[in-house]
Amino acid sequence: MSKLSITVACGDYDRVRAIKDGRVPIEGCDVNFLPLAAEEVFFRAFRSAEFDVTELSFSSFLIQTARGDCPYIGIPAFVSRIFRHSGIYIRTDRGITKPEDLRGKRIGLPEYQMTAPVWMRGMMQEEYGVRPEDVIWRSGGQEQPGRDERTPIAPIPGLDLAPIPSDRTLVDMLAKGELDALFTARAPSCYLQGAPNIGRLFPNYRPVEQAYYKKTGLFPIMHLIGIKKTLVEKHPWLATSVYKAFVEAKHIAMQEVRDVTALNITLPWVEAEAADSVALMGPDYWPYGVKESAADIEAITRYSFDQGLSVRRLHAADLFAPQVMDISRI
């Protein structure tokens, strides 16, 4: 029997590289792997469903799934996770020294529905009492003008959200003082270039993020893997095959991080970093799986609904292929 030919689109992360280079096959499949930047993958996946298996923005996936028009079903391989305290940039000349000082300020973001700001807003509300309605939101291209929301959204009542002019960028407006802060997944160029009066809300963010994890147990999920629903309906075995491959690829990457024979990552103390992560978060510090990530899934689905992005409250059973809700173990 011939194998199923599938196209997989995903970032070129160490945790998926074994699928890309063929060390880990997807059982029953011939794989055409496209290593693409996340923004391009999301745009093409959500606008025209170009890929059979694809990395997805968790937030946009929730929005479309809640509306009932998402072409993909989820696989709990969370290829992107990151703590987001470090992604809040501020004007240091506006009297902003703590999260509560963001009330009433003008905050830019590339897209209101973007997963990183969803987590940031949830964190701001639950940890510091700053609600989305307490600030002024302005959305648009961070480094290039013309960006808009990748899927339509209906903001919650009382939310001040509007796009910036189509010929402007968030970075330019922050540098010129027309914005007070920026919530983003990508470090703004004005910060990287050392522009005056631009800094982080949490300059020493690592201990803050570690304390957040100790308190909440949350390691924010940014992206998951999706498979076309039509393919899973036609080939029910495909969901498990894809999930198993992503789990094995991550396992290989986590082993390589600890290999000190010849460092696989260009950092001198990467093994010590991994040991610190294990001490704080346990041996599987980057968990895949529905049960293993139940708290993270519950948090982002709640944030999405409370922030007016998802039109209904979703649960894990609404998001993931039933074949991968519980995987057999040997």
C-alpha atoms as a printed R data frame, in Angstrom:
    type eleno elety resid chain resno       x      y      z
1   ATOM     1    CA   MET     A     1   0.000  0.000  0.000
2   ATOM     2    CA   SER     A     2   1.365  3.441 -0.926
3   ATOM     3    CA   LYS     A     3   1.974  5.988  1.807
4   ATOM     4    CA   LEU     A     4  -0.122  9.093  2.273
5   ATOM     5    CA   SER     A     5   1.657 12.186  0.956
6   ATOM     6    CA   ILE     A     6   1.304 15.155  3.327
7   ATOM     7    CA   THR     A     7   2.757 18.649  3.545
8   ATOM     8    CA   VAL     A     8   3.845 19.786  6.997
9   ATOM     9    CA   ALA     A     9   4.483 23.501  7.657
10  ATOM    10    CA   CYS     A    10   6.218 24.502 10.877
11  ATOM    11    CA   GLY     A    11   8.977 26.627 12.286
12  ATOM    12    CA   ASP     A    12  12.478 25.153 12.181
13  ATOM    13    CA   TYR     A    13  12.633 24.440 15.906
14  ATOM    14    CA   ASP     A    14  15.010 21.939 17.472
15  ATOM    15    CA   ARG     A    15  11.973 20.059 18.793
16  ATOM    16    CA   VAL     A    16  10.651 19.365 15.269
17  ATOM    17    CA   ARG     A    17  13.948 19.062 13.410
18  ATOM    18    CA   ALA     A    18  14.003 15.263 13.598
19  ATOM    19    CA   ILE     A    19  10.792 15.217 11.535
20  ATOM    20    CA   LYS     A    20  12.219 17.716  9.072
21  ATOM    21    CA   ASP     A    21  15.436 15.760  8.510
22  ATOM    22    CA   GLY     A    22  13.718 12.375  8.415
23  ATOM    23    CA   ARG     A    23  15.132 10.880 11.606
24  ATOM    24    CA   VAL     A    24  11.552 10.568 12.882
25  ATOM    25    CA   PRO     A    25   9.028  9.421 10.264
26  ATOM    26    CA   ILE     A    26   5.313 10.040 10.463
27  ATOM    27    CA   GLU     A    27   3.985  6.498 10.279
28  ATOM    28    CA   GLY     A    28   2.194  5.790  7.017
29  ATOM    29    CA   CYS     A    29   3.207  9.083  5.421
30  ATOM    30    CA   ASP     A    30   5.589 10.607  2.928
31  ATOM    31    CA   VAL     A    31   6.363 14.017  4.362
32  ATOM    32    CA   ASN     A    32   7.076 17.259  2.527
33  ATOM    33    CA   PHE     A    33   8.310 19.497  5.350
34  ATOM    34    CA   LEU     A    34   8.226 23.288  4.824
35  ATOM    35    CA   PRO     A    35  10.274 25.196  7.442
36  ATOM    36    CA   LEU     A    36   8.559 28.586  7.448
37  ATOM    37    CA   ALA     A    37   8.311 31.561  9.781
38  ATOM    38    CA   ALA     A    38   5.311 31.390 12.083
39  ATOM    39    CA   GLU     A    39   3.665 34.541 10.710
40  ATOM    40    CA   GLU     A    40   3.704 33.153  7.166
41  ATOM    41    CA   VAL     A    41   2.450 29.743  8.277
42  ATOM    42    CA   PHE     A    42  -0.473 31.253 10.189
43  ATOM    43    CA   PHE     A    43  -1.446 33.614  7.383
44  ATOM    44    CA   ARG     A    44  -1.502 30.845  4.781
45  ATOM    45    CA   ALA     A    45  -3.115 28.252  7.051
46  ATOM    46    CA   PHE     A    46  -5.968 30.430  8.310
47  ATOM    47    CA   ARG     A    47  -6.623 32.270  5.062
48  ATOM    48    CA   SER     A    48  -6.481 29.364  2.610
49  ATOM    49    CA   ALA     A    49  -5.730 26.131  4.547
50  ATOM    50    CA   GLU     A    50  -2.716 25.426  2.327
51  ATOM    51    CA   PHE     A    51  -1.086 22.774  4.518
52  ATOM    52    CA   ASP     A    52  -2.145 19.280  5.584
53  ATOM    53    CA   VAL     A    53  -0.373 19.492  8.946
54  ATOM    54    CA   THR     A    54   0.574 22.906 10.266
55  ATOM    55    CA   GLU     A    55   1.741 24.962 13.178
56  ATOM    56    CA   LEU     A    56  -1.135 27.171 14.358
57  ATOM    57    CA   SER     A    57  -1.570 30.205 16.547
58  ATOM    58    CA   PHE     A    58  -3.470 28.875 19.556
59  ATOM    59    CA   SER     A    59  -5.523 32.071 19.866
60  ATOM    60    CA   SER     A    60  -6.618 32.190 16.217
61  ATOM    61    CA   PHE     A    61  -7.333 28.451 16.359
62  ATOM    62    CA   LEU     A    62  -9.634 29.037 19.345
63  ATOM    63    CA   ILE     A    63 -11.457 31.878 17.607
64  ATOM    64    CA   GLN     A    64 -12.142 29.881 14.458
65  ATOM    65    CA   THR     A    65 -13.019 26.704 16.341
66  ATOM    66    CA   ALA     A    66 -15.527 28.566 18.515
67  ATOM    67    CA   ARG     A    67 -17.164 29.947 15.366
68  ATOM    68    CA   GLY     A    68 -17.243 26.470 13.812
69  ATOM    69    CA   ASP     A    69 -15.266 27.401 10.703
70  ATOM    70    CA   CYS     A    70 -11.744 26.129 11.466
71  ATOM    71    CA   PRO     A    71 -10.474 23.690  8.808
72  ATOM    72    CA   TYR     A    72  -8.058 22.119 11.313
73  ATOM    73    CA   ILE     A    73  -8.386 19.850 14.347
74  ATOM    74    CA   GLY     A    74  -5.758 20.163 17.030
75  ATOM    75    CA   ILE     A    75  -2.927 17.876 18.067
76  ATOM    76    CA   PRO     A    76  -1.532 18.612 21.563
77  ATOM    77    CA   ALA     A    77   2.039 19.041 20.346
78  ATOM    78    CA   PHE     A    78   2.786 22.510 21.688
79  ATOM    79    CA   VAL     A    79   5.746 23.475 19.561
80  ATOM    80    CA   SER     A    80   5.917 27.015 20.946
81  ATOM    81    CA   ARG     A    81   5.746 27.942 24.618
82  ATOM    82    CA   ILE     A    82   7.253 30.997 26.277
83  ATOM    83    CA   PHE     A    83   6.764 33.087 29.385
84  ATOM    84    CA   ARG     A    84   5.591 36.524 28.315
85  ATOM    85    CA   HIS     A    85   6.623 38.957 31.044
86  ATOM    86    CA   SER     A    86   9.658 39.736 28.896
87  ATOM    87    CA   GLY     A    87   7.457 40.806 25.961
88  ATOM    88    CA   ILE     A    88   6.055 43.964 27.559
89  ATOM    89    CA   TYR     A    89   8.007 47.032 26.424
90  ATOM    90    CA   ILE     A    90   7.422 50.518 27.834
91  ATOM    91    CA   ARG     A    91   8.348 54.146 27.536
92  ATOM    92    CA   THR     A    92  10.556 54.685 30.553
93  ATOM    93    CA   ASP     A    93   9.600 58.392 30.678
94  ATOM    94    CA   ARG     A    94   5.886 57.804 31.396
95  ATOM    95    CA   GLY     A    95   6.035 56.887 35.071
96  ATOM    96    CA   ILE     A    96   5.470 53.194 34.373
97  ATOM    97    CA   THR     A    97   7.334 51.218 37.027
98  ATOM    98    CA   LYS     A    98   4.854 48.435 37.796
99  ATOM    99    CA   PRO     A    99   1.986 46.694 35.955
100 ATOM   100    CA   GLU     A   100  -0.688 48.764 37.680
101 ATOM   101    CA   ASP     A   101   0.793 51.890 36.056
102 ATOM   102    CA   LEU     A   102  -0.458 50.645 32.654
103 ATOM   103    CA   ARG     A   103  -4.019 51.728 33.485
104 ATOM   104    CA   GLY     A   104  -5.077 54.488 31.129
105 ATOM   105    CA   LYS     A   105  -2.010 54.100 28.926
106 ATOM   106    CA   ARG     A   106  -1.898 53.637 25.143
107 ATOM   107    CA   ILE     A   107  -0.605 50.138 24.406
108 ATOM   108    CA   GLY     A   108   0.273 48.880 20.946
109 ATOM   109    CA   LEU     A   109   0.061 45.287 19.771
110 ATOM   110    CA   PRO     A   110   0.427 43.664 16.335
111 ATOM   111    CA   GLU     A   111  -2.978 41.964 16.625
112 ATOM   112    CA   TYR     A   112  -5.417 41.963 19.533
113 ATOM   113    CA   GLN     A   113  -6.060 38.256 18.936
114 ATOM   114    CA   MET     A   114  -2.349 37.371 18.862
115 ATOM   115    CA   THR     A   115  -1.632 34.584 21.370
116 ATOM   116    CA   ALA     A   116   1.148 36.406 23.233
117 ATOM   117    CA   PRO     A   117  -1.026 39.441 24.147
118 ATOM   118    CA   VAL     A   118  -3.890 37.110 25.111
119 ATOM   119    CA   TRP     A   119  -1.623 35.587 27.754
120 ATOM   120    CA   MET     A   120  -0.251 39.009 28.734
121 ATOM   121    CA   ARG     A   121  -3.743 40.453 29.242
122 ATOM   122    CA   GLY     A   122  -4.828 37.402 31.216
123 ATOM   123    CA   MET     A   123  -1.715 37.653 33.368
124 ATOM   124    CA   MET     A   124  -2.194 41.407 33.877
125 ATOM   125    CA   GLN     A   125  -5.782 40.896 35.031
126 ATOM   126    CA   GLU     A   126  -5.274 37.850 37.256
127 ATOM   127    CA   GLU     A   127  -1.925 38.767 38.781
128 ATOM   128    CA   TYR     A   128  -2.125 42.576 38.920
129 ATOM   129    CA   GLY     A   129  -5.805 43.536 38.567
130 ATOM   130    CA   VAL     A   130  -5.348 45.415 35.271
131 ATOM   131    CA   ARG     A   131  -8.318 44.589 33.010
132 ATOM   132    CA   PRO     A   132  -8.275 44.889 29.201
133 ATOM   133    CA   GLU     A   133 -10.857 47.677 29.508
134 ATOM   134    CA   ASP     A   134  -8.499 49.678 31.724
135 ATOM   135    CA   VAL     A   135  -6.111 50.592 28.880
136 ATOM   136    CA   ILE     A   136  -6.227 51.978 25.334
137 ATOM   137    CA   TRP     A   137  -5.271 49.449 22.638
138 ATOM   138    CA   ARG     A   138  -3.859 50.283 19.234
139 ATOM   139    CA   SER     A   139  -3.095 47.524 16.710
140 ATOM   140    CA   GLY     A   140  -1.047 47.391 13.523
141 ATOM   141    CA   GLY     A   141   2.207 46.360 11.926
142 ATOM   142    CA   GLN     A   142   5.108 46.281 14.327
143 ATOM   143    CA   GLU     A   143   7.960 46.793 11.869
144 ATOM   144    CA   GLN     A   144   6.046 47.125  8.591
145 ATOM   145    CA   PRO     A   145   2.800 49.058  8.049
146 ATOM   146    CA   GLY     A   146  -0.465 47.494  7.000
147 ATOM   147    CA   ARG     A   147  -0.937 44.521  9.316
148 ATOM   148    CA   ASP     A   148  -4.469 43.678 10.393
149 ATOM   149    CA   GLU     A   149  -6.268 40.960 12.355
150 ATOM   150    CA   ARG     A   150  -5.857 37.605 10.602
151 ATOM   151    CA   THR     A   151  -9.428 36.605 11.474
152 ATOM   152    CA   PRO     A   152 -12.341 38.944 12.308
153 ATOM   153    CA   ILE     A   153 -12.988 39.665 15.995
154 ATOM   154    CA   ALA     A   154 -15.721 41.422 17.978
155 ATOM   155    CA   PRO     A   155 -14.181 43.248 20.979
156 ATOM   156    CA   ILE     A   156 -15.826 43.072 24.397
157 ATOM   157    CA   PRO     A   157 -18.050 46.020 25.422
158 ATOM   158    CA   GLY     A   158 -16.122 48.962 26.782
159 ATOM   159    CA   LEU     A   159 -12.861 48.038 25.082
160 ATOM   160    CA   ASP     A   160 -10.990 50.897 23.402
161 ATOM   161    CA   LEU     A   161  -9.396 49.109 20.424
162 ATOM   162    CA   ALA     A   162  -8.578 50.732 17.100
163 ATOM   163    CA   PRO     A   163  -6.012 50.276 14.319
164 ATOM   164    CA   ILE     A   164  -3.125 52.673 13.899
165 ATOM   165    CA   PRO     A   165  -2.893 54.563 10.585
166 ATOM   166    CA   SER     A   166  -2.175 52.170  7.734
167 ATOM   167    CA   ASP     A   167   1.082 53.957  6.886
168 ATOM   168    CA   ARG     A   168   2.496 53.835 10.438
169 ATOM   169    CA   THR     A   169   4.232 51.166 12.519
170 ATOM   170    CA   LEU     A   170   4.045 50.399 16.214
171 ATOM   171    CA   VAL     A   171   7.813 50.714 16.564
172 ATOM   172    CA   ASP     A   172   7.847 54.212 15.104
173 ATOM   173    CA   MET     A   173   4.956 55.306 17.317
174 ATOM   174    CA   LEU     A   174   6.588 53.875 20.439
175 ATOM   175    CA   ALA     A   175   9.921 55.504 19.623
176 ATOM   176    CA   LYS     A   176   8.218 58.876 19.059
177 ATOM   177    CA   GLY     A   177   6.179 58.650 22.257
178 ATOM   178    CA   GLU     A   178   2.795 58.216 20.587
179 ATOM   179    CA   LEU     A   179   2.420 54.898 22.418
180 ATOM   180    CA   ASP     A   180   3.238 54.278 26.066
181 ATOM   181    CA   ALA     A   181   3.859 50.543 25.817
182 ATOM   182    CA   LEU     A   182   3.955 47.590 23.452
183 ATOM   183    CA   PHE     A   183   2.732 44.017 24.003
184 ATOM   184    CA   THR     A   184   4.466 41.787 21.477
185 ATOM   185    CA   ALA     A   185   6.033 38.404 20.812
186 ATOM   186    CA   ARG     A   186   8.936 39.908 18.870
187 ATOM   187    CA   ALA     A   187  11.454 42.314 20.379
188 ATOM   188    CA   PRO     A   188  10.884 45.727 18.740
189 ATOM   189    CA   SER     A   189  13.755 47.060 16.675
190 ATOM   190    CA   CYS     A   190  13.797 50.361 18.569
191 ATOM   191    CA   TYR     A   191  14.544 48.438 21.775
192 ATOM   192    CA   LEU     A   192  17.228 46.299 20.140
193 ATOM   193    CA   GLN     A   193  18.869 49.418 18.714
194 ATOM   194    CA   GLY     A   194  18.972 51.119 22.109
195 ATOM   195    CA   ALA     A   195  16.531 53.927 21.349
196 ATOM   196    CA   PRO     A   196  16.178 56.366 24.277
197 ATOM   197    CA   ASN     A   197  13.396 55.882 26.806
198 ATOM   198    CA   ILE     A   198  12.518 52.339 25.635
199 ATOM   199    CA   GLY     A   199  12.770 49.478 28.128
200 ATOM   200    CA   ARG     A   200  11.028 46.421 29.507
201 ATOM   201    CA   LEU     A   201   8.299 46.560 32.145
202 ATOM   202    CA   PHE     A   202  10.144 43.693 33.846
203 ATOM   203    CA   PRO     A   203  13.852 44.358 33.169
204 ATOM   204    CA   ASN     A   204  14.902 41.390 35.326
205 ATOM   205    CA   TYR     A   205  12.171 39.193 33.931
206 ATOM   206    CA   ARG     A   206  13.619 35.738 34.588
207 ATOM   207    CA   PRO     A   207  12.991 35.582 38.372
208 ATOM   208    CA   VAL     A   208   9.569 37.183 37.809
209 ATOM   209    CA   GLU     A   209   8.653 34.483 35.302
210 ATOM   210    CA   GLN     A   210  10.009 31.748 37.570
211 ATOM   211    CA   ALA     A   211   7.901 33.069 40.454
212 ATOM   212    CA   TYR     A   212   4.867 33.135 38.148
213 ATOM   213    CA   TYR     A   213   5.435 29.482 37.268
214 ATOM   214    CA   LYS     A   214   5.864 28.498 40.913
215 ATOM   215    CA   LYS     A   215   2.601 30.253 41.774
216 ATOM   216    CA   THR     A   216   0.426 29.228 38.832
217 ATOM   217    CA   GLY     A   217   2.071 26.158 37.289
218 ATOM   218    CA   LEU     A   218   1.510 27.762 33.874
219 ATOM   219    CA   PHE     A   219   4.030 27.615 31.030
220 ATOM   220    CA   PRO     A   220   2.100 29.586 28.384
221 ATOM   221    CA   ILE     A   221   1.308 27.734 25.171
222 ATOM   222    CA   MET     A   222   1.668 29.850 22.032
223 ATOM   223    CA   HIS     A   223   1.341 27.405 19.124
224 ATOM   224    CA   LEU     A   224  -0.023 23.925 18.560
225 ATOM   225    CA   ILE     A   225  -0.165 21.553 15.608
226 ATOM   226    CA   GLY     A   226  -3.287 21.216 13.487
227 ATOM   227    CA   ILE     A   227  -4.330 18.626 10.905
228 ATOM   228    CA   LYS     A   228  -6.947 19.197  8.233
229 ATOM   229    CA   LYS     A   229 -10.235 17.823  9.486
230 ATOM   230    CA   THR     A   230 -10.997 16.315  6.086
231 ATOM   231    CA   LEU     A   231  -7.801 14.255  6.258
232 ATOM   232    CA   VAL     A   232  -8.501 12.963  9.777
233 ATOM   233    CA   GLU     A   233 -12.042 12.034  8.762
234 ATOM   234    CA   LYS     A   234 -10.703 10.067  5.793
235 ATOM   235    CA   HIS     A   235  -7.665  8.633  7.623
236 ATOM   236    CA   PRO     A   236  -8.481  8.341 11.358
237 ATOM   237    CA   TRP     A   237  -5.019  6.855 12.074
238 ATOM   238    CA   LEU     A   238  -3.289 10.026 10.911
239 ATOM   239    CA   ALA     A   239  -3.864 12.023 14.112
240 ATOM   240    CA   THR     A   240  -2.035  9.478 16.247
241 ATOM   241    CA   SER     A   241   0.777  9.065 13.726
242 ATOM   242    CA   VAL     A   242   1.390 12.812 13.618
243 ATOM   243    CA   TYR     A   243   1.231 13.207 17.383
244 ATOM   244    CA   LYS     A   244   3.617 10.310 18.035
245 ATOM   245    CA   ALA     A   245   6.146 11.793 15.611
246 ATOM   246    CA   PHE     A   246   6.083 15.227 17.247
247 ATOM   247    CA   VAL     A   247   6.449 13.664 20.704
248 ATOM   248    CA   GLU     A   248   9.454 11.614 19.577
249 ATOM   249    CA   ALA     A   249  11.071 14.611 17.865
250 ATOM   250    CA   LYS     A   250  10.733 16.653 21.060
251 ATOM   251    CA   HIS     A   251  12.223 13.786 23.085
252 ATOM   252    CA   ILE     A   252  15.279 13.752 20.819
253 ATOM   253    CA   ALA     A   253  15.702 17.526 21.135
254 ATOM   254    CA   MET     A   254  15.539 17.388 24.930
255 ATOM   255    CA   GLN     A   255  18.174 14.666 24.974
256 ATOM   256    CA   GLU     A   256  20.432 16.696 22.689
257 ATOM   257    CA   VAL     A   257  20.192 19.717 24.974
258 ATOM   258    CA   ARG     A   258  21.760 17.668 27.781
259 ATOM   259    CA   ASP     A   259  24.507 16.171 25.586
260 ATOM   260    CA   VAL     A   260  27.825 17.743 26.573
261 ATOM   261    CA   THR     A   261  29.954 15.648 24.207
262 ATOM   262    CA   ALA     A   262  29.621 18.452 21.674
263 ATOM   263    CA   LEU     A   263  27.103 21.202 22.388
264 ATOM   264    CA   ASN     A   264  24.132 21.163 20.019
265 ATOM   265    CA   ILE     A   265  23.070 24.697 20.926
266 ATOM   266    CA   THR     A   266  25.376 27.689 20.686
267 ATOM   267    CA   LEU     A   267  25.403 28.554 24.379
268 ATOM   268    CA   PRO     A   268  28.281 27.714 26.740
269 ATOM   269    CA   TRP     A   269  26.193 26.583 29.743
270 ATOM   270    CA   VAL     A   270  23.162 25.112 27.992
271 ATOM   271    CA   GLU     A   271  23.365 21.875 30.022
272 ATOM   272    CA   ALA     A   272  23.289 23.877 33.256
273 ATOM   273    CA   GLU     A   273  20.304 25.814 31.930
274 ATOM   274    CA   ALA     A   274  18.501 22.542 31.237
275 ATOM   275    CA   ALA     A   275  19.320 21.295 34.738
276 ATOM   276    CA   ASP     A   276  17.872 24.481 36.252
277 ATOM   277    CA   SER     A   277  14.698 24.025 34.191
278 ATOM   278    CA   VAL     A   278  14.336 20.442 35.414
279 ATOM   279    CA   ALA     A   279  14.819 21.557 39.012
280 ATOM   280    CA   LEU     A   280  12.017 24.121 38.683
281 ATOM   281    CA   MET     A   281   9.609 22.417 36.286
282 ATOM   282    CA   GLY     A   282  10.374 18.709 36.379
283 ATOM   283    CA   PRO     A   283  11.964 16.307 33.863
284 ATOM   284    CA   ASP     A   284   9.372 17.019 31.160
285 ATOM   285    CA   TYR     A   285   9.635 20.793 31.387
286 ATOM   286    CA   TRP     A   286   8.137 21.242 27.898
287 ATOM   287    CA   PRO     A   287   5.046 19.035 28.086
288 ATOM   288    CA   TYR     A   288   2.908 17.851 25.209
289 ATOM   289    CA   GLY     A   289  -0.449 16.145 25.716
290 ATOM   290    CA   VAL     A   290  -3.931 17.171 26.822
291 ATOM   291    CA   LYS     A   291  -3.720 15.845 30.371
292 ATOM   292    CA   GLU     A   292  -0.149 17.027 30.821
293 ATOM   293    CA   SER     A   293  -1.094 20.584 29.780
294 ATOM   294    CA   ALA     A   294  -4.606 20.753 31.230
295 ATOM   295    CA   ALA     A   295  -3.972 23.898 33.306
296 ATOM   296    CA   ASP     A   296  -2.448 25.799 30.373
297 ATOM   297    CA   ILE     A   297  -5.306 24.783 28.052
298 ATOM   298    CA   GLU     A   298  -7.901 25.816 30.628
299 ATOM   299    CA   ALA     A   299  -6.240 29.195 31.119
300 ATOM   300    CA   ILE     A   300  -5.975 30.199 27.470
301 ATOM   301    CA   THR     A   301  -9.508 29.031 26.616
302 ATOM   302    CA   ARG     A   302 -10.806 31.079 29.543
303 ATOM   303    CA   TYR     A   303  -8.797 34.142 28.548
304 ATOM   304    CA   SER     A   304  -9.986 33.880 24.946
305 ATOM   305    CA   PHE     A   305 -13.623 33.796 26.002
306 ATOM   306    CA   ASP     A   306 -13.344 36.455 28.724
307 ATOM   307    CA   GLN     A   307 -11.512 38.824 26.360
308 ATOM   308    CA   GLY     A   308 -14.271 38.545 23.748
309 ATOM   309    CA   LEU     A   309 -12.279 36.563 21.196
310 ATOM   310    CA   SER     A   310 -14.003 33.158 21.339
311 ATOM   311    CA   VAL     A   311 -17.765 33.400 20.932
312 ATOM   312    CA   ARG     A   312 -18.222 30.439 23.283
313 ATOM   313    CA   ARG     A   313 -16.176 28.864 26.040
314 ATOM   314    CA   LEU     A   314 -14.193 25.951 24.676
315 ATOM   315    CA   HIS     A   315 -12.789 22.874 26.380
316 ATOM   316    CA   ALA     A   316 -10.117 20.363 25.397
317 ATOM   317    CA   ALA     A   317 -12.651 17.975 23.856
318 ATOM   318    CA   ASP     A   318 -13.679 20.747 21.440
319 ATOM   319    CA   LEU     A   319 -10.114 21.319 20.283
320 ATOM   320    CA   PHE     A   320  -8.236 18.071 19.866
321 ATOM   321    CA   ALA     A   321  -8.706 14.948 17.773
322 ATOM   322    CA   PRO     A   322 -10.307 12.263 19.968
323 ATOM   323    CA   GLN     A   323  -7.579  9.827 18.911
324 ATOM   324    CA   VAL     A   324  -4.967 11.831 20.860
325 ATOM   325    CA   MET     A   325  -6.929 12.745 23.970
326 ATOM   326    CA   ASP     A   326  -5.313  9.780 25.709
327 ATOM   327    CA   ILE     A   327  -2.425  7.893 24.145
328 ATOM   328    CA   SER     A   328  -1.580  4.320 25.088
329 ATOM   329    CA   ARG     A   329   1.697  3.800 26.929
330 ATOM   330    CA   ILE     A   330   3.984  0.784 27.177
